[in-house]
Amino acid sequence: MMRAMQIIGTGMPRARIIHSLLAALLVLTAPAGHSFAQSQQIQQPASPTTADTAVPAPAPAAPSSPSSTSPAPNVSASALPHDLSPWGMFMQADIVVKAVMIGLAFASLVTWTIWLAKGLELAAARRRARSCVRKLTRADDLASASAEIEAGWTSKGPIAELMAAADSELRRSNELSSEGIKERLAIALSRIEAKAGRDIARGTGLLATIGATAPFVGLSGTVWGIMNSFIGISQSKTTNLAVVAPGIAEALLATALGLGAAIPAVVIYNVFARALANYRALLSDASGEILQHVSRDLDRQERGHRSSVVSLERGHAAAE
C-alpha cells in the first residue's frame, strides 16, 4: 500500500497508475515460488500515439497482363533498305544471288559481243560470196571466172578456195576421164563448203546454250533468295511484309536478269541461223557454178576445141 501511495503521489497518468496497482496486487497474491521478475513480463498496451501514427502497408500492385509486358513486333526503319534500285538490290543481295546475277550479266555481255563480231563477219562473207557468184554466173568458162575472182577484192575467202581446188584437180587429172574428174572435184568442193560453214558458225552454239540455260540459272537464284526470305521470317518471328519484301525483290531481280540474257540470245541465234543458211546456199551455188564450168571445159576438151588446163593457165597469167 505504501508503494501504491508513492505512485499516486508522483502524479503519473491514470493508465500508468492503474497498471502499477494491478502489478502490485499480483505480487502480493502470487505464490511463494513465483518471482517478481516473472510478473514484469506482462506486456504493456500500445500507446495510442504509436497506433495512430502507424504507416499503412502499400497495396500490392495488380498483375500486368501478358499483352502489356511483351513488346509488340515492330520493324525499325533503319533495318529496311533505303535503296531499292537494281544496283542497290544487287549490293544487298545474298552472295549466291550475287554470283548468279554476275554470271547472267557476263552471259548477256557474251551474247552482245557475239552478235557484233559475228554479225560483221557474216555480213562481209555474204557480200563477198554474192559477188563471187555473180562473177561465176556471167563468166563463159572457168578460166575467165577465176581471173575475175582473183583480180578483185574477192581473191580471199571460201569461193576463192573452191576455185583453187578446181584448178588443182584439173592439173592433177589432166589425162584422166572426165567423169572421174567431176566426181573427185565434187568431193573436194563439198569438203571446202563444210569447212567454211563450220568456220562461219563458230560461236553461235554458245548463243543457243545461253538461251536455253539462262532462265533456269536465274530461277535458281530466285529460289535461293526466296528461301532466305522465309528463313528471315522464322528468325524475326513476324509476318510483316516489309521484312521479306527486299529479299523477294532481290530474288526476282535474278529471274529478270536470266530472261534479259536468254531472250536476246535466242533471237540473235535465230537471226544467225537464217543468215548462215543463206550463206551456205551461196557457197553451194558457187560450187554448182564451178562444176558447170568444169563440165563444159571438159566437154570442149574432148571435142578438141581447147584444153581446160591451158585455159586456166592463161587465166592465172592474165590475173597476175
Secondary structure as GFF3:
##gff-version 3
##sequence-region A 1 320
A	DSSP	alpha_helix	2	9	.	.	.	ID=ss1
A	DSSP	alpha_helix	14	29	.	.	.	ID=ss2
A	DSSP	alpha_helix	36	39	.	.	.	ID=ss3
A	DSSP	alpha_helix	48	52	.	.	.	ID=ss4
A	DSSP	alpha_helix	66	69	.	.	.	ID=ss5
A	DSSP	three_ten_helix	77	79	.	.	.	ID=ss6
A	DSSP	alpha_helix	86	92	.	.	.	ID=ss7
A	DSSP	alpha_helix	95	138	.	.	.	ID=ss8
A	DSSP	alpha_helix	142	151	.	.	.	ID=ss9
A	DSSP	alpha_helix	158	172	.	.	.	ID=ss10
A	DSSP	alpha_helix	178	200	.	.	.	ID=ss11
A	DSSP	alpha_helix	204	236	.	.	.	ID=ss12
A	DSSP	alpha_helix	241	303	.	.	.	ID=ss13
A	DSSP	alpha_helix	308	319	.	.	.	ID=ss14
###
